[in-house]
Amino acid sequence: MDQFRNFDQLRVPELIVLRHGFLRPWYELTDGQFSYGKLTYIGALKRTCTLETAGGNWIVKRKSWLGRKFIIEQPDGMEIGLITPQVWCRKVNMSMNNGLTATFYNKKILSHNYTWVSEQLGDILKVQTKFWSWKKPFIVKTDLDMVKKIPELPLLALLGINLVLLKQAEAAAVS
């Protein structure tokens, strides 16, 4: 965790996501100079991923083999949150044990901007997908005031990237 910069030291409202590798890619959240986090998939089916930041590490995995729900765990196995995709809707709900609840969705139907929205705090951060960009597939935009309000902001940024990647994989499997 020493290799990542703390989100409290973030000075730019826009972070880029770099894709590294071809067959087993991993994704790095960076501002171009410093690295803020890393997303790595475990296994060939991409059912489990690890999220690493300076603030901690998390494991995101499906609750059951055929289930749609995801569990957010710490490396010691303690469950800290649950992600539930809504049925017949494009929204994904997240609830953490510390009381934070947020919804991840794209506000416009044909938009490629996904937003984490909380009822208490409003828009938290946006994940923008880029067309035809293999090396830099995403941009994460946030308000710098949210860094002080939400300590789980690095988790939400990497989790949003993971959810968009899963949506893209499901869309590719259907077509």
DOPATI-260963 format. One record per residue (C-alpha): residue in one letter; x, y, z; chain; residue number from 0. Coordinates in nm, 3 decimals. Layout:
BEGIN
aa=a xx=X yy=Y zz=Z ch=A i=NUM $
...
***
This chain:
BEGIN
aa=m xx=0.000 yy=0.000 zz=0.000 ch=A i=0 $
aa=d xx=0.302 yy=0.231 zz=0.012 ch=A i=1 $
aa=q xx=0.299 yy=0.264 zz=-0.363 ch=A i=2 $
aa=f xx=-0.035 yy=0.451 zz=-0.369 ch=A i=3 $
aa=r xx=-0.093 yy=0.813 zz=-0.283 ch=A i=4 $
aa=n xx=-0.364 yy=0.895 zz=-0.030 ch=A i=5 $
aa=f xx=-0.688 yy=1.042 zz=-0.169 ch=A i=6 $
aa=d xx=-0.661 yy=1.328 zz=0.083 ch=A i=7 $
aa=q xx=-0.371 yy=1.459 zz=-0.127 ch=A i=8 $
aa=l xx=-0.581 yy=1.469 zz=-0.445 ch=A i=9 $
aa=r xx=-0.550 yy=1.810 zz=-0.615 ch=A i=10 $
aa=v xx=-0.721 yy=1.752 zz=-0.951 ch=A i=11 $
aa=p xx=-1.091 yy=1.679 zz=-1.007 ch=A i=12 $
aa=e xx=-1.025 yy=1.433 zz=-1.291 ch=A i=13 $
aa=l xx=-0.839 yy=1.100 zz=-1.273 ch=A i=14 $
aa=i xx=-0.755 yy=0.869 zz=-1.562 ch=A i=15 $
aa=v xx=-0.775 yy=0.492 zz=-1.556 ch=A i=16 $
aa=l xx=-0.487 yy=0.316 zz=-1.730 ch=A i=17 $
aa=r xx=-0.521 yy=-0.040 zz=-1.854 ch=A i=18 $
aa=h xx=-0.208 yy=-0.253 zz=-1.817 ch=A i=19 $
aa=g xx=-0.166 yy=-0.593 zz=-1.979 ch=A i=20 $
aa=f xx=-0.354 yy=-0.773 zz=-2.253 ch=A i=21 $
aa=l xx=-0.465 yy=-1.122 zz=-2.151 ch=A i=22 $
aa=r xx=-0.488 yy=-1.052 zz=-1.777 ch=A i=23 $
aa=p xx=-0.541 yy=-0.676 zz=-1.759 ch=A i=24 $
aa=w xx=-0.529 yy=-0.471 zz=-1.443 ch=A i=25 $
aa=y xx=-0.640 yy=-0.111 zz=-1.408 ch=A i=26 $
aa=e xx=-0.462 yy=0.179 zz=-1.238 ch=A i=27 $
aa=l xx=-0.632 yy=0.497 zz=-1.112 ch=A i=28 $
aa=t xx=-0.391 yy=0.786 zz=-1.166 ch=A i=29 $
aa=d xx=-0.371 yy=1.160 zz=-1.225 ch=A i=30 $
aa=g xx=-0.077 yy=1.116 zz=-1.464 ch=A i=31 $
aa=q xx=0.185 yy=1.164 zz=-1.195 ch=A i=32 $
aa=f xx=0.072 yy=0.967 zz=-0.889 ch=A i=33 $
aa=s xx=-0.110 yy=0.635 zz=-0.857 ch=A i=34 $
aa=y xx=-0.420 yy=0.634 zz=-0.634 ch=A i=35 $
aa=g xx=-0.545 yy=0.278 zz=-0.670 ch=A i=36 $
aa=k xx=-0.544 yy=-0.051 zz=-0.856 ch=A i=37 $
aa=l xx=-0.813 yy=-0.298 zz=-0.971 ch=A i=38 $
aa=t xx=-0.706 yy=-0.657 zz=-1.041 ch=A i=39 $
aa=y xx=-0.920 yy=-0.955 zz=-1.137 ch=A i=40 $
aa=i xx=-0.864 yy=-1.296 zz=-0.981 ch=A i=41 $
aa=g xx=-0.937 yy=-1.600 zz=-1.196 ch=A i=42 $
aa=a xx=-1.037 yy=-1.643 zz=-1.556 ch=A i=43 $
aa=l xx=-1.410 yy=-1.572 zz=-1.514 ch=A i=44 $
aa=k xx=-1.364 yy=-1.229 zz=-1.348 ch=A i=45 $
aa=r xx=-1.594 yy=-1.326 zz=-1.063 ch=A i=46 $
aa=t xx=-1.363 yy=-1.180 zz=-0.798 ch=A i=47 $
aa=c xx=-1.156 yy=-0.863 zz=-0.800 ch=A i=48 $
aa=t xx=-0.924 yy=-0.689 zz=-0.557 ch=A i=49 $
aa=l xx=-0.928 yy=-0.315 zz=-0.506 ch=A i=50 $
aa=e xx=-0.612 yy=-0.162 zz=-0.360 ch=A i=51 $
aa=t xx=-0.563 yy=0.196 zz=-0.239 ch=A i=52 $
aa=a xx=-0.356 yy=0.374 zz=0.023 ch=A i=53 $
aa=g xx=-0.659 yy=0.361 zz=0.255 ch=A i=54 $
aa=g xx=-0.702 yy=-0.014 zz=0.238 ch=A i=55 $
aa=n xx=-0.767 yy=-0.325 zz=0.032 ch=A i=56 $
aa=w xx=-1.103 yy=-0.479 zz=-0.054 ch=A i=57 $
aa=i xx=-1.223 yy=-0.793 zz=-0.227 ch=A i=58 $
aa=v xx=-1.541 yy=-0.780 zz=-0.436 ch=A i=59 $
aa=k xx=-1.699 yy=-1.113 zz=-0.525 ch=A i=60 $
aa=r xx=-2.037 yy=-1.257 zz=-0.615 ch=A i=61 $
aa=k xx=-2.247 yy=-1.372 zz=-0.320 ch=A i=62 $
aa=s xx=-2.339 yy=-1.700 zz=-0.492 ch=A i=63 $
aa=w xx=-2.250 yy=-1.875 zz=-0.816 ch=A i=64 $
aa=l xx=-2.567 yy=-1.774 zz=-1.004 ch=A i=65 $
aa=g xx=-2.660 yy=-1.473 zz=-0.792 ch=A i=66 $
aa=r xx=-2.653 yy=-1.111 zz=-0.898 ch=A i=67 $
aa=k xx=-2.545 yy=-0.965 zz=-0.565 ch=A i=68 $
aa=f xx=-2.184 yy=-0.877 zz=-0.480 ch=A i=69 $
aa=i xx=-2.014 yy=-0.872 zz=-0.142 ch=A i=70 $
aa=i xx=-1.745 yy=-0.622 zz=-0.045 ch=A i=71 $
aa=e xx=-1.498 yy=-0.779 zz=0.198 ch=A i=72 $
aa=q xx=-1.181 yy=-0.678 zz=0.370 ch=A i=73 $
aa=p xx=-0.882 yy=-0.912 zz=0.318 ch=A i=74 $
aa=d xx=-0.946 yy=-1.078 zz=0.655 ch=A i=75 $
aa=g xx=-1.291 yy=-1.191 zz=0.532 ch=A i=76 $
aa=m xx=-1.508 yy=-0.940 zz=0.718 ch=A i=77 $
aa=e xx=-1.804 yy=-0.831 zz=0.506 ch=A i=78 $
aa=i xx=-1.837 yy=-0.451 zz=0.494 ch=A i=79 $
aa=g xx=-2.091 yy=-0.395 zz=0.217 ch=A i=80 $
aa=l xx=-2.339 yy=-0.536 zz=-0.032 ch=A i=81 $
aa=i xx=-2.399 yy=-0.442 zz=-0.396 ch=A i=82 $
aa=t xx=-2.741 yy=-0.525 zz=-0.540 ch=A i=83 $
aa=p xx=-2.832 yy=-0.468 zz=-0.907 ch=A i=84 $
aa=q xx=-3.199 yy=-0.381 zz=-0.949 ch=A i=85 $
aa=v xx=-3.413 yy=-0.609 zz=-1.165 ch=A i=86 $
aa=w xx=-3.527 yy=-0.466 zz=-1.502 ch=A i=87 $
aa=c xx=-3.342 yy=-0.144 zz=-1.431 ch=A i=88 $
aa=r xx=-2.996 yy=-0.002 zz=-1.496 ch=A i=89 $
aa=k xx=-2.939 yy=0.101 zz=-1.134 ch=A i=90 $
aa=v xx=-2.706 yy=-0.072 zz=-0.890 ch=A i=91 $
aa=n xx=-2.752 yy=-0.012 zz=-0.516 ch=A i=92 $
aa=m xx=-2.470 yy=-0.026 zz=-0.263 ch=A i=93 $
aa=s xx=-2.506 yy=-0.033 zz=0.113 ch=A i=94 $
aa=m xx=-2.211 yy=-0.027 zz=0.349 ch=A i=95 $
aa=n xx=-2.210 yy=-0.137 zz=0.712 ch=A i=96 $
aa=n xx=-2.108 yy=0.216 zz=0.821 ch=A i=97 $
aa=g xx=-2.438 yy=0.358 zz=0.688 ch=A i=98 $
aa=l xx=-2.329 yy=0.485 zz=0.346 ch=A i=99 $
aa=t xx=-2.580 yy=0.403 zz=0.073 ch=A i=100 $
aa=a xx=-2.539 yy=0.501 zz=-0.291 ch=A i=101 $
aa=t xx=-2.679 yy=0.417 zz=-0.633 ch=A i=102 $
aa=f xx=-2.468 yy=0.370 zz=-0.947 ch=A i=103 $
aa=y xx=-2.633 yy=0.434 zz=-1.284 ch=A i=104 $
aa=n xx=-2.620 yy=0.641 zz=-1.600 ch=A i=105 $
aa=k xx=-2.867 yy=0.929 zz=-1.578 ch=A i=106 $
aa=k xx=-2.934 yy=0.947 zz=-1.951 ch=A i=107 $
aa=i xx=-3.025 yy=0.634 zz=-2.143 ch=A i=108 $
aa=l xx=-2.770 yy=0.665 zz=-2.424 ch=A i=109 $
aa=s xx=-2.501 yy=0.827 zz=-2.211 ch=A i=110 $
aa=h xx=-2.165 yy=0.673 zz=-2.128 ch=A i=111 $
aa=n xx=-2.131 yy=0.863 zz=-1.802 ch=A i=112 $
aa=y xx=-2.210 yy=0.660 zz=-1.491 ch=A i=113 $
aa=t xx=-2.269 yy=0.837 zz=-1.160 ch=A i=114 $
aa=w xx=-2.259 yy=0.739 zz=-0.793 ch=A i=115 $
aa=v xx=-2.552 yy=0.921 zz=-0.630 ch=A i=116 $
aa=s xx=-2.635 yy=0.935 zz=-0.260 ch=A i=117 $
aa=e xx=-2.962 yy=1.065 zz=-0.118 ch=A i=118 $
aa=q xx=-2.777 yy=1.249 zz=0.157 ch=A i=119 $
aa=l xx=-2.485 yy=1.390 zz=-0.046 ch=A i=120 $
aa=g xx=-2.609 yy=1.410 zz=-0.406 ch=A i=121 $
aa=d xx=-2.370 yy=1.327 zz=-0.692 ch=A i=122 $
aa=i xx=-2.053 yy=1.173 zz=-0.550 ch=A i=123 $
aa=l xx=-1.844 yy=1.092 zz=-0.857 ch=A i=124 $
aa=k xx=-1.873 yy=1.014 zz=-1.228 ch=A i=125 $
aa=v xx=-1.712 yy=0.739 zz=-1.432 ch=A i=126 $
aa=q xx=-1.691 yy=0.832 zz=-1.800 ch=A i=127 $
aa=t xx=-1.619 yy=0.564 zz=-2.059 ch=A i=128 $
aa=k xx=-1.413 yy=0.656 zz=-2.363 ch=A i=129 $
aa=f xx=-1.470 yy=0.511 zz=-2.708 ch=A i=130 $
aa=w xx=-1.185 yy=0.350 zz=-2.897 ch=A i=131 $
aa=s xx=-0.940 yy=0.406 zz=-2.616 ch=A i=132 $
aa=w xx=-0.774 yy=0.080 zz=-2.523 ch=A i=133 $
aa=k xx=-0.500 yy=0.223 zz=-2.302 ch=A i=134 $
aa=k xx=-0.713 yy=0.483 zz=-2.116 ch=A i=135 $
aa=p xx=-1.068 yy=0.341 zz=-2.112 ch=A i=136 $
aa=f xx=-1.215 yy=0.553 zz=-1.829 ch=A i=137 $
aa=i xx=-1.204 yy=0.897 zz=-1.669 ch=A i=138 $
aa=v xx=-1.316 yy=0.943 zz=-1.308 ch=A i=139 $
aa=k xx=-1.446 yy=1.291 zz=-1.220 ch=A i=140 $
aa=t xx=-1.515 yy=1.403 zz=-0.866 ch=A i=141 $
aa=d xx=-1.566 yy=1.717 zz=-0.663 ch=A i=142 $
aa=l xx=-1.267 yy=1.783 zz=-0.439 ch=A i=143 $
aa=d xx=-1.500 yy=1.865 zz=-0.148 ch=A i=144 $
aa=m xx=-1.631 yy=1.505 zz=-0.157 ch=A i=145 $
aa=v xx=-1.283 yy=1.377 zz=-0.068 ch=A i=146 $
aa=k xx=-1.320 yy=1.527 zz=0.279 ch=A i=147 $
aa=k xx=-1.685 yy=1.419 zz=0.324 ch=A i=148 $
aa=i xx=-1.660 yy=1.057 zz=0.208 ch=A i=149 $
aa=p xx=-1.361 yy=0.848 zz=0.322 ch=A i=150 $
aa=e xx=-1.480 yy=0.561 zz=0.099 ch=A i=151 $
aa=l xx=-1.429 yy=0.766 zz=-0.221 ch=A i=152 $
aa=p xx=-1.136 yy=0.552 zz=-0.350 ch=A i=153 $
aa=l xx=-1.349 yy=0.240 zz=-0.299 ch=A i=154 $
aa=l xx=-1.639 yy=0.398 zz=-0.489 ch=A i=155 $
aa=a xx=-1.413 yy=0.503 zz=-0.778 ch=A i=156 $
aa=l xx=-1.263 yy=0.156 zz=-0.825 ch=A i=157 $
aa=l xx=-1.598 yy=-0.012 zz=-0.763 ch=A i=158 $
aa=g xx=-1.757 yy=0.203 zz=-1.032 ch=A i=159 $
aa=i xx=-1.489 yy=0.100 zz=-1.279 ch=A i=160 $
aa=n xx=-1.550 yy=-0.265 zz=-1.190 ch=A i=161 $
aa=l xx=-1.926 yy=-0.230 zz=-1.241 ch=A i=162 $
aa=v xx=-1.880 yy=-0.066 zz=-1.581 ch=A i=163 $
aa=l xx=-1.639 yy=-0.341 zz=-1.687 ch=A i=164 $
aa=l xx=-1.894 yy=-0.604 zz=-1.580 ch=A i=165 $
aa=k xx=-2.170 yy=-0.426 zz=-1.775 ch=A i=166 $
aa=q xx=-1.947 yy=-0.417 zz=-2.083 ch=A i=167 $
aa=a xx=-1.867 yy=-0.788 zz=-2.048 ch=A i=168 $
aa=e xx=-2.237 yy=-0.876 zz=-2.014 ch=A i=169 $
aa=a xx=-2.322 yy=-0.667 zz=-2.321 ch=A i=170 $
aa=a xx=-2.045 yy=-0.837 zz=-2.521 ch=A i=171 $
aa=a xx=-2.168 yy=-1.181 zz=-2.414 ch=A i=172 $
aa=v xx=-2.523 yy=-1.107 zz=-2.526 ch=A i=173 $
aa=s xx=-2.428 yy=-0.981 zz=-2.871 ch=A i=174 $
***
